[in-house]
Amino acid sequence: MPGLGLIPSGMGVIARLDGFNRRHPWSHNDHYGRWVLRNLRGVRSGRALDVGSGTGNLIDLLRRRFDVVVGVEPDLT
C-alpha cells in the first residue's frame, strides 16, 4: 500500500538493497561454485562460459574441468 512505508518503491528499493549488500557482502559464486562442478560431472565439453563472473572465483574452479573458460562481467564496480 502506498504511503505506509512498508515497501519502498522505485529507486528507493535499489538504494536499500545496495546498502544491504554493502553491509553484508555475499558471493553466489563462492557459495555455489562446488555445487556447479558437482552437477557438471559427465559434461563432455572443452569450453565453459561464466556470465556475471564477478571476482572470477567460479572461473578458477571451472578451469579445473574445462580447457577453455570465458568469463563475462558487465559490472565495472
Distance bins in CASP14 RR format, pairs under 12 A and 6 or more apart:
PFRMAT RR
TARGET T0000
AUTHOR 0000-0000-0000
RMODE 2
METHOD distances of the structure
MODEL  1
1 7 0 0 0 0 1 0 0 0 0 0 0
1 9 0 0 0 0 0 1 0 0 0 0 0
2 8 0 0 0 0 0 1 0 0 0 0 0
2 9 1 0 0 1 0 0 0 0 0 0 0
2 10 0 0 0 0 0 1 0 0 0 0 0
3 9 0 0 0 0 1 0 0 0 0 0 0
5 12 0 0 0 0 0 1 0 0 0 0 0
5 13 0 0 0 0 0 1 0 0 0 0 0
5 16 0 0 0 0 0 1 0 0 0 0 0
7 13 1 0 0 1 0 0 0 0 0 0 0
7 16 0 0 0 0 0 1 0 0 0 0 0
8 14 0 0 0 0 1 0 0 0 0 0 0
8 15 0 0 0 0 1 0 0 0 0 0 0
8 16 1 0 1 0 0 0 0 0 0 0 0
8 17 0 0 0 0 1 0 0 0 0 0 0
8 20 0 0 0 0 0 1 0 0 0 0 0
9 15 0 0 0 0 0 1 0 0 0 0 0
9 16 0 0 0 0 0 1 0 0 0 0 0
10 16 0 0 0 0 0 1 0 0 0 0 0
10 17 0 0 0 0 0 1 0 0 0 0 0
11 17 0 0 0 0 0 1 0 0 0 0 0
11 18 0 0 0 0 1 0 0 0 0 0 0
12 18 0 0 0 0 1 0 0 0 0 0 0
12 19 0 0 0 0 0 1 0 0 0 0 0
12 20 0 0 0 0 0 1 0 0 0 0 0
13 19 0 0 0 0 0 1 0 0 0 0 0
13 20 0 0 0 0 0 1 0 0 0 0 0
14 20 0 0 0 0 0 1 0 0 0 0 0
14 21 0 0 0 0 0 1 0 0 0 0 0
15 21 0 0 0 0 0 1 0 0 0 0 0
15 22 0 0 0 0 0 1 0 0 0 0 0
16 22 0 0 0 0 0 1 0 0 0 0 0
16 23 0 0 0 0 0 1 0 0 0 0 0
17 23 0 0 0 0 0 1 0 0 0 0 0
17 24 0 0 0 0 0 1 0 0 0 0 0
18 24 0 0 0 0 0 1 0 0 0 0 0
18 25 0 0 0 0 0 1 0 0 0 0 0
18 75 0 0 0 0 0 1 0 0 0 0 0
18 77 0 0 0 0 0 1 0 0 0 0 0
19 25 0 0 0 0 0 1 0 0 0 0 0
20 26 0 0 0 0 1 0 0 0 0 0 0
21 27 0 0 0 0 0 1 0 0 0 0 0
21 28 0 0 0 0 0 1 0 0 0 0 0
21 75 0 0 0 0 0 1 0 0 0 0 0
21 77 0 0 0 0 0 1 0 0 0 0 0
22 77 0 0 0 0 0 1 0 0 0 0 0
25 31 0 0 0 0 0 1 0 0 0 0 0
25 54 0 0 0 0 0 1 0 0 0 0 0
25 55 0 0 0 0 0 1 0 0 0 0 0
26 32 0 0 0 0 0 1 0 0 0 0 0
26 55 0 0 0 0 0 1 0 0 0 0 0
27 33 0 0 0 0 1 0 0 0 0 0 0
27 52 0 0 0 0 0 1 0 0 0 0 0
27 53 0 0 0 0 0 1 0 0 0 0 0
27 54 1 0 0 1 0 0 0 0 0 0 0
27 55 1 0 0 1 0 0 0 0 0 0 0
27 56 0 0 0 0 1 0 0 0 0 0 0
27 57 1 0 0 1 0 0 0 0 0 0 0
27 58 0 0 0 0 1 0 0 0 0 0 0
28 35 0 0 0 0 0 1 0 0 0 0 0
28 36 0 0 0 0 0 1 0 0 0 0 0
28 50 0 0 0 0 0 1 0 0 0 0 0
28 52 0 0 0 0 1 0 0 0 0 0 0
28 53 0 0 0 0 0 1 0 0 0 0 0
28 54 0 0 0 0 1 0 0 0 0 0 0
28 55 0 0 0 0 0 1 0 0 0 0 0
28 56 0 0 0 0 0 1 0 0 0 0 0
28 57 0 0 0 0 1 0 0 0 0 0 0
28 58 0 0 0 0 1 0 0 0 0 0 0
29 35 0 0 0 0 0 1 0 0 0 0 0
29 36 0 0 0 0 1 0 0 0 0 0 0
29 37 0 0 0 0 0 1 0 0 0 0 0
29 50 1 0 0 1 0 0 0 0 0 0 0
29 51 0 0 0 0 0 1 0 0 0 0 0
29 52 0 0 0 0 1 0 0 0 0 0 0
29 53 1 0 0 1 0 0 0 0 0 0 0
29 54 1 0 0 1 0 0 0 0 0 0 0
29 55 1 0 0 1 0 0 0 0 0 0 0
29 56 1 0 0 1 0 0 0 0 0 0 0
29 57 1 0 1 0 0 0 0 0 0 0 0
29 58 1 0 1 0 0 0 0 0 0 0 0
29 59 0 0 0 0 1 0 0 0 0 0 0
29 60 0 0 0 0 1 0 0 0 0 0 0
29 61 0 0 0 0 1 0 0 0 0 0 0
29 62 0 0 0 0 0 1 0 0 0 0 0
29 71 0 0 0 0 0 1 0 0 0 0 0
29 73 0 0 0 0 0 1 0 0 0 0 0
30 36 0 0 0 0 0 1 0 0 0 0 0
30 54 0 0 0 0 0 1 0 0 0 0 0
30 55 0 0 0 0 1 0 0 0 0 0 0
30 56 0 0 0 0 1 0 0 0 0 0 0
30 57 1 0 1 0 0 0 0 0 0 0 0
30 58 0 0 0 0 1 0 0 0 0 0 0
30 60 0 0 0 0 0 1 0 0 0 0 0
30 61 0 0 0 0 1 0 0 0 0 0 0
31 57 0 0 0 0 1 0 0 0 0 0 0
31 58 0 0 0 0 0 1 0 0 0 0 0
32 38 0 0 0 0 0 1 0 0 0 0 0
32 39 0 0 0 0 1 0 0 0 0 0 0
32 40 0 0 0 0 0 1 0 0 0 0 0
32 50 0 0 0 0 0 1 0 0 0 0 0
32 57 0 0 0 0 0 1 0 0 0 0 0
32 58 0 0 0 0 1 0 0 0 0 0 0
32 61 0 0 0 0 0 1 0 0 0 0 0
33 39 0 0 0 0 1 0 0 0 0 0 0
33 40 0 0 0 0 0 1 0 0 0 0 0
33 50 0 0 0 0 0 1 0 0 0 0 0
33 53 0 0 0 0 0 1 0 0 0 0 0
33 56 0 0 0 0 0 1 0 0 0 0 0
33 57 1 0 0 1 0 0 0 0 0 0 0
33 58 1 0 1 0 0 0 0 0 0 0 0
33 59 0 0 0 0 0 1 0 0 0 0 0
33 60 0 0 0 0 1 0 0 0 0 0 0
33 61 1 0 1 0 0 0 0 0 0 0 0
33 62 0 0 0 0 1 0 0 0 0 0 0
33 64 0 0 0 0 0 1 0 0 0 0 0
33 65 0 0 0 0 0 1 0 0 0 0 0
34 40 0 0 0 0 0 1 0 0 0 0 0
34 41 0 0 0 0 0 1 0 0 0 0 0
34 57 0 0 0 0 0 1 0 0 0 0 0
34 58 0 0 0 0 1 0 0 0 0 0 0
34 60 0 0 0 0 0 1 0 0 0 0 0
34 61 1 0 0 1 0 0 0 0 0 0 0
34 62 0 0 0 0 0 1 0 0 0 0 0
34 64 0 0 0 0 0 1 0 0 0 0 0
34 65 0 0 0 0 0 1 0 0 0 0 0
35 41 0 0 0 0 0 1 0 0 0 0 0
35 58 0 0 0 0 0 1 0 0 0 0 0
35 61 0 0 0 0 0 1 0 0 0 0 0
36 43 0 0 0 0 0 1 0 0 0 0 0
36 48 0 0 0 0 1 0 0 0 0 0 0
36 50 0 0 0 0 1 0 0 0 0 0 0
36 57 0 0 0 0 0 1 0 0 0 0 0
36 58 1 0 0 1 0 0 0 0 0 0 0
36 59 0 0 0 0 0 1 0 0 0 0 0
36 61 1 0 0 1 0 0 0 0 0 0 0
36 62 1 0 0 1 0 0 0 0 0 0 0
36 64 0 0 0 0 0 1 0 0 0 0 0
36 65 0 0 0 0 1 0 0 0 0 0 0
36 66 0 0 0 0 0 1 0 0 0 0 0
37 43 0 0 0 0 1 0 0 0 0 0 0
37 48 0 0 0 0 0 1 0 0 0 0 0
37 57 0 0 0 0 0 1 0 0 0 0 0
37 58 0 0 0 0 1 0 0 0 0 0 0
37 59 0 0 0 0 0 1 0 0 0 0 0
37 60 0 0 0 0 0 1 0 0 0 0 0
37 61 1 0 1 0 0 0 0 0 0 0 0
37 62 1 0 0 1 0 0 0 0 0 0 0
37 63 0 0 0 0 0 1 0 0 0 0 0
37 64 1 0 0 1 0 0 0 0 0 0 0
37 65 1 0 0 1 0 0 0 0 0 0 0
37 66 0 0 0 0 0 1 0 0 0 0 0
38 61 0 0 0 0 0 1 0 0 0 0 0
38 65 0 0 0 0 0 1 0 0 0 0 0
39 65 0 0 0 0 0 1 0 0 0 0 0
40 46 0 0 0 0 0 1 0 0 0 0 0
40 48 0 0 0 0 1 0 0 0 0 0 0
40 50 0 0 0 0 0 1 0 0 0 0 0
40 58 0 0 0 0 0 1 0 0 0 0 0
40 61 0 0 0 0 1 0 0 0 0 0 0
40 62 0 0 0 0 1 0 0 0 0 0 0
40 64 0 0 0 0 0 1 0 0 0 0 0
40 65 1 0 0 1 0 0 0 0 0 0 0
40 66 0 0 0 0 1 0 0 0 0 0 0
40 69 0 0 0 0 0 1 0 0 0 0 0
41 65 0 0 0 0 1 0 0 0 0 0 0
42 65 0 0 0 0 1 0 0 0 0 0 0
42 66 0 0 0 0 0 1 0 0 0 0 0
43 62 0 0 0 0 0 1 0 0 0 0 0
43 65 1 0 0 1 0 0 0 0 0 0 0
43 66 0 0 0 0 1 0 0 0 0 0 0
44 65 0 0 0 0 0 1 0 0 0 0 0
44 66 0 0 0 0 0 1 0 0 0 0 0
44 67 0 0 0 0 0 1 0 0 0 0 0
45 62 0 0 0 0 0 1 0 0 0 0 0
45 65 0 0 0 0 1 0 0 0 0 0 0
45 66 1 0 0 1 0 0 0 0 0 0 0
45 67 0 0 0 0 1 0 0 0 0 0 0
45 68 0 0 0 0 1 0 0 0 0 0 0
45 69 0 0 0 0 0 1 0 0 0 0 0
46 62 0 0 0 0 0 1 0 0 0 0 0
46 63 0 0 0 0 0 1 0 0 0 0 0
46 65 0 0 0 0 1 0 0 0 0 0 0
46 66 1 0 1 0 0 0 0 0 0 0 0
46 67 1 0 1 0 0 0 0 0 0 0 0
46 68 1 0 0 1 0 0 0 0 0 0 0
46 69 0 0 0 0 1 0 0 0 0 0 0
46 70 0 0 0 0 0 1 0 0 0 0 0
47 62 0 0 0 0 1 0 0 0 0 0 0
47 63 0 0 0 0 0 1 0 0 0 0 0
47 65 0 0 0 0 0 1 0 0 0 0 0
47 66 1 0 0 1 0 0 0 0 0 0 0
47 67 1 0 0 1 0 0 0 0 0 0 0
47 68 1 0 1 0 0 0 0 0 0 0 0
47 69 1 0 0 1 0 0 0 0 0 0 0
47 70 1 0 0 1 0 0 0 0 0 0 0
47 71 0 0 0 0 0 1 0 0 0 0 0
48 58 0 0 0 0 1 0 0 0 0 0 0
48 59 0 0 0 0 1 0 0 0 0 0 0
48 60 0 0 0 0 0 1 0 0 0 0 0
48 61 0 0 0 0 1 0 0 0 0 0 0
48 62 1 0 1 0 0 0 0 0 0 0 0
48 63 0 0 0 0 1 0 0 0 0 0 0
48 64 0 0 0 0 0 1 0 0 0 0 0
48 65 1 0 0 1 0 0 0 0 0 0 0
48 66 1 0 1 0 0 0 0 0 0 0 0
48 67 0 0 0 0 1 0 0 0 0 0 0
48 68 1 0 0 1 0 0 0 0 0 0 0
48 69 1 0 1 0 0 0 0 0 0 0 0
48 70 1 0 0 1 0 0 0 0 0 0 0
48 71 0 0 0 0 1 0 0 0 0 0 0
48 72 0 0 0 0 0 1 0 0 0 0 0
49 58 0 0 0 0 0 1 0 0 0 0 0
49 59 0 0 0 0 1 0 0 0 0 0 0
49 62 0 0 0 0 1 0 0 0 0 0 0
49 66 0 0 0 0 1 0 0 0 0 0 0
49 68 0 0 0 0 1 0 0 0 0 0 0
49 69 1 0 0 1 0 0 0 0 0 0 0
49 70 1 0 1 0 0 0 0 0 0 0 0
49 71 1 0 0 1 0 0 0 0 0 0 0
49 72 1 0 0 1 0 0 0 0 0 0 0
49 73 0 0 0 0 0 1 0 0 0 0 0
50 56 1 0 0 1 0 0 0 0 0 0 0
50 57 0 0 0 0 1 0 0 0 0 0 0
50 58 1 0 1 0 0 0 0 0 0 0 0
50 59 1 0 1 0 0 0 0 0 0 0 0
50 60 0 0 0 0 0 1 0 0 0 0 0
50 61 0 0 0 0 1 0 0 0 0 0 0
50 62 1 0 0 1 0 0 0 0 0 0 0
50 63 0 0 0 0 0 1 0 0 0 0 0
50 66 0 0 0 0 0 1 0 0 0 0 0
50 68 0 0 0 0 0 1 0 0 0 0 0
50 69 1 0 0 1 0 0 0 0 0 0 0
50 70 1 0 0 1 0 0 0 0 0 0 0
50 71 1 0 1 0 0 0 0 0 0 0 0
50 72 1 0 0 1 0 0 0 0 0 0 0
50 73 0 0 0 0 1 0 0 0 0 0 0
51 58 0 0 0 0 0 1 0 0 0 0 0
51 59 0 0 0 0 0 1 0 0 0 0 0
51 69 0 0 0 0 0 1 0 0 0 0 0
51 70 0 0 0 0 1 0 0 0 0 0 0
51 71 1 0 0 1 0 0 0 0 0 0 0
51 72 1 0 1 0 0 0 0 0 0 0 0
51 73 0 0 0 0 1 0 0 0 0 0 0
51 74 0 0 0 0 1 0 0 0 0 0 0
51 75 0 0 0 0 0 1 0 0 0 0 0
52 58 0 0 0 0 1 0 0 0 0 0 0
52 59 0 0 0 0 0 1 0 0 0 0 0
52 70 0 0 0 0 0 1 0 0 0 0 0
52 71 1 0 0 1 0 0 0 0 0 0 0
52 72 1 0 0 1 0 0 0 0 0 0 0
52 73 1 0 1 0 0 0 0 0 0 0 0
52 74 1 0 0 1 0 0 0 0 0 0 0
52 75 1 0 0 1 0 0 0 0 0 0 0
53 59 1 0 1 0 0 0 0 0 0 0 0
53 60 0 0 0 0 0 1 0 0 0 0 0
53 61 0 0 0 0 0 1 0 0 0 0 0
53 62 0 0 0 0 1 0 0 0 0 0 0
53 69 0 0 0 0 1 0 0 0 0 0 0
53 70 0 0 0 0 1 0 0 0 0 0 0
53 71 1 0 1 0 0 0 0 0 0 0 0
53 72 1 0 0 1 0 0 0 0 0 0 0
53 73 1 0 1 0 0 0 0 0 0 0 0
53 74 0 0 0 0 1 0 0 0 0 0 0
53 75 0 0 0 0 1 0 0 0 0 0 0
54 60 0 0 0 0 0 1 0 0 0 0 0
54 71 0 0 0 0 1 0 0 0 0 0 0
54 72 0 0 0 0 1 0 0 0 0 0 0
54 73 1 0 1 0 0 0 0 0 0 0 0
54 74 0 0 0 0 1 0 0 0 0 0 0
54 75 1 0 0 1 0 0 0 0 0 0 0
54 76 0 0 0 0 0 1 0 0 0 0 0
54 77 0 0 0 0 0 1 0 0 0 0 0
55 71 0 0 0 0 0 1 0 0 0 0 0
55 73 0 0 0 0 1 0 0 0 0 0 0
55 75 0 0 0 0 0 1 0 0 0 0 0
55 77 0 0 0 0 0 1 0 0 0 0 0
56 62 0 0 0 0 1 0 0 0 0 0 0
56 63 0 0 0 0 0 1 0 0 0 0 0
56 69 0 0 0 0 1 0 0 0 0 0 0
56 70 0 0 0 0 0 1 0 0 0 0 0
56 71 1 0 0 1 0 0 0 0 0 0 0
56 72 0 0 0 0 0 1 0 0 0 0 0
56 73 1 0 0 1 0 0 0 0 0 0 0
57 63 0 0 0 0 0 1 0 0 0 0 0
57 71 0 0 0 0 0 1 0 0 0 0 0
57 73 0 0 0 0 0 1 0 0 0 0 0
58 64 0 0 0 0 0 1 0 0 0 0 0
58 65 0 0 0 0 0 1 0 0 0 0 0
58 66 0 0 0 0 0 1 0 0 0 0 0
58 69 0 0 0 0 1 0 0 0 0 0 0
58 70 0 0 0 0 0 1 0 0 0 0 0
58 71 0 0 0 0 1 0 0 0 0 0 0
58 72 0 0 0 0 0 1 0 0 0 0 0
58 73 0 0 0 0 0 1 0 0 0 0 0
59 65 0 0 0 0 0 1 0 0 0 0 0
59 66 0 0 0 0 1 0 0 0 0 0 0
59 68 0 0 0 0 0 1 0 0 0 0 0
59 69 1 0 1 0 0 0 0 0 0 0 0
59 70 0 0 0 0 1 0 0 0 0 0 0
59 71 1 0 1 0 0 0 0 0 0 0 0
59 72 0 0 0 0 0 1 0 0 0 0 0
59 73 0 0 0 0 1 0 0 0 0 0 0
60 66 0 0 0 0 0 1 0 0 0 0 0
60 69 0 0 0 0 1 0 0 0 0 0 0
60 71 0 0 0 0 0 1 0 0 0 0 0
61 69 0 0 0 0 1 0 0 0 0 0 0
62 68 0 0 0 0 1 0 0 0 0 0 0
62 69 1 0 1 0 0 0 0 0 0 0 0
62 70 0 0 0 0 1 0 0 0 0 0 0
62 71 0 0 0 0 1 0 0 0 0 0 0
63 69 1 0 1 0 0 0 0 0 0 0 0
63 70 0 0 0 0 0 1 0 0 0 0 0
63 71 0 0 0 0 0 1 0 0 0 0 0
END
